[in-house]
């Protein structure tokens, strides 16, 4: 996954239920939750659980 999250050094964890596909319109929607993975050089990586 790429995007502006890498600029913040935090990437959302995507669960299967966060993805939606409307077969009629072929519209794809991604709504990430609040659970994040921190990249190694993020200062918050040491204090956020599970990151």
PDB file of N, CA, C and O in Angstrom:
ATOM      1  N   UNK A   1       0.853  -1.173   0.000  1.00  0.00           N
ATOM      2  CA  UNK A   1       0.000   0.000   0.000  1.00  0.00           C
ATOM      3  C   UNK A   1       0.893   1.229   0.000  1.00  0.00           C
ATOM      4  O   UNK A   1       1.869   1.294   0.748  1.00  0.00           O
ATOM      5  N   UNK A   2       0.571   2.177  -0.816  1.00  0.00           N
ATOM      6  CA  UNK A   2       1.338   3.420  -0.828  1.00  0.00           C
ATOM      7  C   UNK A   2       0.396   4.588  -0.638  1.00  0.00           C
ATOM      8  O   UNK A   2      -0.824   4.436  -0.712  1.00  0.00           O
ATOM      9  N   UNK A   3       0.951   5.722  -0.398  1.00  0.00           N
ATOM     10  CA  UNK A   3       0.132   6.917  -0.227  1.00  0.00           C
ATOM     11  C   UNK A   3       0.765   7.872   0.755  1.00  0.00           C
ATOM     12  O   UNK A   3       1.922   7.722   1.149  1.00  0.00           O
ATOM     13  N   UNK A   4      -0.011   8.844   1.136  1.00  0.00           N
ATOM     14  CA  UNK A   4       0.502   9.890   2.032  1.00  0.00           C
ATOM     15  C   UNK A   4       0.826   9.354   3.419  1.00  0.00           C
ATOM     16  O   UNK A   4       1.509  10.025   4.191  1.00  0.00           O
ATOM     17  N   UNK A   5       0.354   8.168   3.746  1.00  0.00           N
ATOM     18  CA  UNK A   5       0.650   7.597   5.063  1.00  0.00           C
ATOM     19  C   UNK A   5       2.147   7.432   5.268  1.00  0.00           C
ATOM     20  O   UNK A   5       2.643   7.582   6.385  1.00  0.00           O
ATOM     21  N   UNK A   6       2.866   7.128   4.205  1.00  0.00           N
ATOM     22  CA  UNK A   6       4.312   6.947   4.342  1.00  0.00           C
ATOM     23  C   UNK A   6       5.007   8.245   4.716  1.00  0.00           C
ATOM     24  O   UNK A   6       6.057   8.209   5.357  1.00  0.00           O
ATOM     25  N   UNK A   7       4.461   9.375   4.341  1.00  0.00           N
ATOM     26  CA  UNK A   7       5.044  10.656   4.733  1.00  0.00           C
ATOM     27  C   UNK A   7       4.913  10.874   6.229  1.00  0.00           C
ATOM     28  O   UNK A   7       5.749  11.543   6.834  1.00  0.00           O
ATOM     29  N   UNK A   8       3.878  10.319   6.827  1.00  0.00           N
ATOM     30  CA  UNK A   8       3.661  10.430   8.268  1.00  0.00           C
ATOM     31  C   UNK A   8       4.370   9.307   9.031  1.00  0.00           C
ATOM     32  O   UNK A   8       4.392   9.313  10.262  1.00  0.00           O
ATOM     33  N   UNK A   9       4.950   8.340   8.302  1.00  0.00           N
ATOM     34  CA  UNK A   9       5.668   7.195   8.877  1.00  0.00           C
ATOM     35  C   UNK A   9       4.732   6.201   9.554  1.00  0.00           C
ATOM     36  O   UNK A   9       5.177   5.351  10.325  1.00  0.00           O
ATOM     37  N   UNK A  10       3.424   6.308   9.263  1.00  0.00           N
ATOM     38  CA  UNK A  10       2.440   5.379   9.818  1.00  0.00           C
ATOM     39  C   UNK A  10       1.537   4.893   8.698  1.00  0.00           C
ATOM     40  O   UNK A  10       1.105   5.673   7.849  1.00  0.00           O
ATOM     41  N   UNK A  11       1.257   3.602   8.703  1.00  0.00           N
ATOM     42  CA  UNK A  11       0.468   2.995   7.631  1.00  0.00           C
ATOM     43  C   UNK A  11      -0.724   2.275   8.266  1.00  0.00           C
ATOM     44  O   UNK A  11      -0.542   1.496   9.202  1.00  0.00           O
ATOM     45  N   UNK A  12      -1.937   2.523   7.773  1.00  0.00           N
ATOM     46  CA  UNK A  12      -3.102   1.841   8.349  1.00  0.00           C
ATOM     47  C   UNK A  12      -3.089   0.354   8.028  1.00  0.00           C
ATOM     48  O   UNK A  12      -2.687  -0.067   6.943  1.00  0.00           O
ATOM     49  N   UNK A  13      -3.535  -0.420   8.992  1.00  0.00           N
ATOM     50  CA  UNK A  13      -3.717  -1.847   8.748  1.00  0.00           C
ATOM     51  C   UNK A  13      -5.095  -2.023   8.117  1.00  0.00           C
ATOM     52  O   UNK A  13      -6.091  -1.512   8.629  1.00  0.00           O
ATOM     53  N   UNK A  14      -5.143  -2.740   7.017  1.00  0.00           N
ATOM     54  CA  UNK A  14      -6.381  -2.921   6.273  1.00  0.00           C
ATOM     55  C   UNK A  14      -6.952  -4.300   6.567  1.00  0.00           C
ATOM     56  O   UNK A  14      -6.280  -5.314   6.377  1.00  0.00           O
ATOM     57  N   UNK A  15      -8.188  -4.332   7.028  1.00  0.00           N
ATOM     58  CA  UNK A  15      -8.890  -5.591   7.282  1.00  0.00           C
ATOM     59  C   UNK A  15      -9.793  -5.886   6.096  1.00  0.00           C
ATOM     60  O   UNK A  15     -10.174  -4.959   5.381  1.00  0.00           O
ATOM     61  N   UNK A  16     -10.143  -7.126   5.864  1.00  0.00           N
ATOM     62  CA  UNK A  16     -11.036  -7.453   4.744  1.00  0.00           C
ATOM     63  C   UNK A  16     -12.353  -6.672   4.780  1.00  0.00           C
ATOM     64  O   UNK A  16     -12.875  -6.296   3.730  1.00  0.00           O
ATOM     65  N   UNK A  17     -12.888  -6.427   5.966  1.00  0.00           N
ATOM     66  CA  UNK A  17     -14.153  -5.697   6.049  1.00  0.00           C
ATOM     67  C   UNK A  17     -14.006  -4.200   5.762  1.00  0.00           C
ATOM     68  O   UNK A  17     -15.007  -3.489   5.674  1.00  0.00           O
ATOM     69  N   UNK A  18     -12.763  -3.715   5.615  1.00  0.00           N
ATOM     70  CA  UNK A  18     -12.523  -2.318   5.257  1.00  0.00           C
ATOM     71  C   UNK A  18     -12.652  -2.077   3.752  1.00  0.00           C
ATOM     72  O   UNK A  18     -12.661  -0.931   3.303  1.00  0.00           O
ATOM     73  N   UNK A  19     -12.750  -3.147   2.983  1.00  0.00           N
ATOM     74  CA  UNK A  19     -12.846  -3.042   1.524  1.00  0.00           C
ATOM     75  C   UNK A  19     -14.276  -3.277   1.067  1.00  0.00           C
ATOM     76  O   UNK A  19     -14.973  -4.148   1.588  1.00  0.00           O
ATOM     77  N   UNK A  20     -14.702  -2.492   0.090  1.00  0.00           N
ATOM     78  CA  UNK A  20     -16.039  -2.646  -0.480  1.00  0.00           C
ATOM     79  C   UNK A  20     -15.933  -2.601  -2.000  1.00  0.00           C
ATOM     80  O   UNK A  20     -15.197  -1.786  -2.558  1.00  0.00           O
ATOM     81  N   UNK A  21     -16.665  -3.472  -2.653  1.00  0.00           N
ATOM     82  CA  UNK A  21     -16.737  -3.477  -4.111  1.00  0.00           C
ATOM     83  C   UNK A  21     -18.197  -3.552  -4.505  1.00  0.00           C
ATOM     84  O   UNK A  21     -18.895  -4.514  -4.186  1.00  0.00           O
ATOM     85  N   UNK A  22     -18.651  -2.517  -5.207  1.00  0.00           N
ATOM     86  CA  UNK A  22     -20.018  -2.491  -5.722  1.00  0.00           C
ATOM     87  C   UNK A  22     -19.964  -3.089  -7.123  1.00  0.00           C
ATOM     88  O   UNK A  22     -19.413  -2.475  -8.037  1.00  0.00           O
ATOM     89  N   UNK A  23     -20.528  -4.277  -7.298  1.00  0.00           N
ATOM     90  CA  UNK A  23     -20.449  -4.968  -8.578  1.00  0.00           C
ATOM     91  C   UNK A  23     -21.256  -4.281  -9.670  1.00  0.00           C
ATOM     92  O   UNK A  23     -20.930  -4.407 -10.850  1.00  0.00           O
ATOM     93  N   UNK A  24     -22.294  -3.563  -9.294  1.00  0.00           N
ATOM     94  CA  UNK A  24     -23.107  -2.871 -10.295  1.00  0.00           C
ATOM     95  C   UNK A  24     -22.373  -1.685 -10.917  1.00  0.00           C
ATOM     96  O   UNK A  24     -22.427  -1.477 -12.130  1.00  0.00           O
ATOM     97  N   UNK A  25     -21.690  -0.915 -10.080  1.00  0.00           N
ATOM     98  CA  UNK A  25     -21.000   0.279 -10.583  1.00  0.00           C
ATOM     99  C   UNK A  25     -19.492   0.080 -10.727  1.00  0.00           C
ATOM    100  O   UNK A  25     -18.799   0.959 -11.238  1.00  0.00           O
ATOM    101  N   UNK A  26     -18.979  -1.072 -10.280  1.00  0.00           N
ATOM    102  CA  UNK A  26     -17.541  -1.359 -10.268  1.00  0.00           C
ATOM    103  C   UNK A  26     -16.782  -0.348  -9.417  1.00  0.00           C
ATOM    104  O   UNK A  26     -15.617  -0.054  -9.682  1.00  0.00           O
ATOM    105  N   UNK A  27     -17.442   0.178  -8.406  1.00  0.00           N
ATOM    106  CA  UNK A  27     -16.817   1.145  -7.513  1.00  0.00           C
ATOM    107  C   UNK A  27     -16.116   0.416  -6.374  1.00  0.00           C
ATOM    108  O   UNK A  27     -16.701  -0.444  -5.716  1.00  0.00           O
ATOM    109  N   UNK A  28     -14.862   0.772  -6.153  1.00  0.00           N
ATOM    110  CA  UNK A  28     -14.028   0.179  -5.117  1.00  0.00           C
ATOM    111  C   UNK A  28     -13.822   1.221  -4.031  1.00  0.00           C
ATOM    112  O   UNK A  28     -13.407   2.343  -4.320  1.00  0.00           O
ATOM    113  N   UNK A  29     -14.109   0.862  -2.778  1.00  0.00           N
ATOM    114  CA  UNK A  29     -13.967   1.784  -1.661  1.00  0.00           C
ATOM    115  C   UNK A  29     -13.106   1.140  -0.576  1.00  0.00           C
ATOM    116  O   UNK A  29     -13.290  -0.025  -0.223  1.00  0.00           O
ATOM    117  N   UNK A  30     -12.181   1.910  -0.069  1.00  0.00           N
ATOM    118  CA  UNK A  30     -11.316   1.478   1.023  1.00  0.00           C
ATOM    119  C   UNK A  30     -11.506   2.464   2.169  1.00  0.00           C
ATOM    120  O   UNK A  30     -11.291   3.665   2.010  1.00  0.00           O
ATOM    121  N   UNK A  31     -11.912   1.942   3.325  1.00  0.00           N
ATOM    122  CA  UNK A  31     -12.111   2.772   4.506  1.00  0.00           C
ATOM    123  C   UNK A  31     -11.295   2.176   5.645  1.00  0.00           C
ATOM    124  O   UNK A  31     -11.799   1.351   6.407  1.00  0.00           O
ATOM    125  N   UNK A  32     -10.019   2.595   5.765  1.00  0.00           N
ATOM    126  CA  UNK A  32      -9.176   2.014   6.811  1.00  0.00           C
ATOM    127  C   UNK A  32      -9.630   2.433   8.199  1.00  0.00           C
ATOM    128  O   UNK A  32     -10.146   3.534   8.394  1.00  0.00           O
ATOM    129  N   UNK A  33      -9.431   1.549   9.150  1.00  0.00           N
ATOM    130  CA  UNK A  33      -9.770   1.843  10.533  1.00  0.00           C
ATOM    131  C   UNK A  33      -8.689   2.677  11.194  1.00  0.00           C
ATOM    132  O   UNK A  33      -7.877   3.298  10.508  1.00  0.00           O
ATOM    133  N   UNK A  34      -8.672   2.697  12.494  1.00  0.00           N
ATOM    134  CA  UNK A  34      -7.714   3.528  13.223  1.00  0.00           C
ATOM    135  C   UNK A  34      -6.463   2.764  13.636  1.00  0.00           C
ATOM    136  O   UNK A  34      -5.552   3.359  14.213  1.00  0.00           O
ATOM    137  N   UNK A  35      -6.389   1.466  13.358  1.00  0.00           N
ATOM    138  CA  UNK A  35      -5.223   0.659  13.711  1.00  0.00           C
ATOM    139  C   UNK A  35      -4.083   0.971  12.741  1.00  0.00           C
ATOM    140  O   UNK A  35      -4.258   0.891  11.525  1.00  0.00           O
ATOM    141  N   UNK A  36      -2.913   1.327  13.284  1.00  0.00           N
ATOM    142  CA  UNK A  36      -1.776   1.732  12.461  1.00  0.00           C
ATOM    143  C   UNK A  36      -0.557   0.855  12.688  1.00  0.00           C
ATOM    144  O   UNK A  36      -0.362   0.302  13.771  1.00  0.00           O
ATOM    145  N   UNK A  37       0.251   0.740  11.659  1.00  0.00           N
ATOM    146  CA  UNK A  37       1.576   0.132  11.770  1.00  0.00           C
ATOM    147  C   UNK A  37       2.574   1.260  11.582  1.00  0.00           C
ATOM    148  O   UNK A  37       2.474   2.032  10.628  1.00  0.00           O
ATOM    149  N   UNK A  38       3.525   1.356  12.479  1.00  0.00           N
ATOM    150  CA  UNK A  38       4.540   2.407  12.393  1.00  0.00           C
ATOM    151  C   UNK A  38       5.762   1.878  11.647  1.00  0.00           C
ATOM    152  O   UNK A  38       6.184   0.740  11.851  1.00  0.00           O
ATOM    153  N   UNK A  39       6.312   2.708  10.792  1.00  0.00           N
ATOM    154  CA  UNK A  39       7.557   2.340  10.123  1.00  0.00           C
ATOM    155  C   UNK A  39       8.702   2.461  11.121  1.00  0.00           C
ATOM    156  O   UNK A  39       8.576   3.162  12.125  1.00  0.00           O
ATOM    157  N   UNK A  40       9.805   1.793  10.858  1.00  0.00           N
ATOM    158  CA  UNK A  40      10.890   1.655  11.824  1.00  0.00           C
ATOM    159  C   UNK A  40      11.427   2.982  12.354  1.00  0.00           C
ATOM    160  O   UNK A  40      11.789   3.060  13.528  1.00  0.00           O
ATOM    161  N   UNK A  41      11.491   4.008  11.544  1.00  0.00           N
ATOM    162  CA  UNK A  41      12.075   5.263  12.009  1.00  0.00           C
ATOM    163  C   UNK A  41      11.065   6.256  12.588  1.00  0.00           C
ATOM    164  O   UNK A  41      11.393   7.423  12.803  1.00  0.00           O
ATOM    165  N   UNK A  42       9.840   5.794  12.841  1.00  0.00           N
ATOM    166  CA  UNK A  42       8.821   6.640  13.461  1.00  0.00           C
ATOM    167  C   UNK A  42       9.068   6.670  14.965  1.00  0.00           C
ATOM    168  O   UNK A  42       9.234   5.623  15.591  1.00  0.00           O
ATOM    169  N   UNK A  43       9.094   7.858  15.538  1.00  0.00           N
ATOM    170  CA  UNK A  43       9.324   7.988  16.993  1.00  0.00           C
ATOM    171  C   UNK A  43       8.228   7.301  17.797  1.00  0.00           C
ATOM    172  O   UNK A  43       8.482   6.837  18.908  1.00  0.00           O
ATOM    173  N   UNK A  44       7.020   7.229  17.258  1.00  0.00           N
ATOM    174  CA  UNK A  44       5.896   6.611  17.979  1.00  0.00           C
ATOM    175  C   UNK A  44       5.979   5.081  17.980  1.00  0.00           C
ATOM    176  O   UNK A  44       5.239   4.436  18.723  1.00  0.00           O
ATOM    177  N   UNK A  45       6.846   4.491  17.177  1.00  0.00           N
ATOM    178  CA  UNK A  45       6.928   3.024  17.093  1.00  0.00           C
ATOM    179  C   UNK A  45       7.253   2.402  18.449  1.00  0.00           C
ATOM    180  O   UNK A  45       6.834   1.279  18.728  1.00  0.00           O
ATOM    181  N   UNK A  46       7.986   3.112  19.284  1.00  0.00           N
ATOM    182  CA  UNK A  46       8.366   2.571  20.593  1.00  0.00           C
ATOM    183  C   UNK A  46       7.224   2.628  21.600  1.00  0.00           C
ATOM    184  O   UNK A  46       7.227   1.879  22.576  1.00  0.00           O
ATOM    185  N   UNK A  47       6.242   3.509  21.376  1.00  0.00           N
ATOM    186  CA  UNK A  47       5.197   3.681  22.393  1.00  0.00           C
ATOM    187  C   UNK A  47       3.824   3.181  21.972  1.00  0.00           C
ATOM    188  O   UNK A  47       2.960   2.970  22.823  1.00  0.00           O
ATOM    189  N   UNK A  48       3.605   2.989  20.676  1.00  0.00           N
ATOM    190  CA  UNK A  48       2.307   2.478  20.214  1.00  0.00           C
ATOM    191  C   UNK A  48       2.300   0.958  20.259  1.00  0.00           C
ATOM    192  O   UNK A  48       3.166   0.330  19.648  1.00  0.00           O
ATOM    193  N   UNK A  49       1.355   0.346  20.961  1.00  0.00           N
ATOM    194  CA  UNK A  49       1.313  -1.116  21.037  1.00  0.00           C
ATOM    195  C   UNK A  49       1.011  -1.746  19.681  1.00  0.00           C
ATOM    196  O   UNK A  49       0.170  -1.256  18.927  1.00  0.00           O
ATOM    197  N   UNK A  50       1.706  -2.833  19.386  1.00  0.00           N
ATOM    198  CA  UNK A  50       1.452  -3.580  18.171  1.00  0.00           C
ATOM    199  C   UNK A  50       1.953  -2.932  16.904  1.00  0.00           C
ATOM    200  O   UNK A  50       1.605  -3.378  15.811  1.00  0.00           O
ATOM    201  N   UNK A  51       2.754  -1.901  17.014  1.00  0.00           N
ATOM    202  CA  UNK A  51       3.185  -1.195  15.809  1.00  0.00           C
ATOM    203  C   UNK A  51       4.456  -1.717  15.229  1.00  0.00           C
ATOM    204  O   UNK A  51       4.927  -1.208  14.212  1.00  0.00           O
TER     205      UNK A  51
END
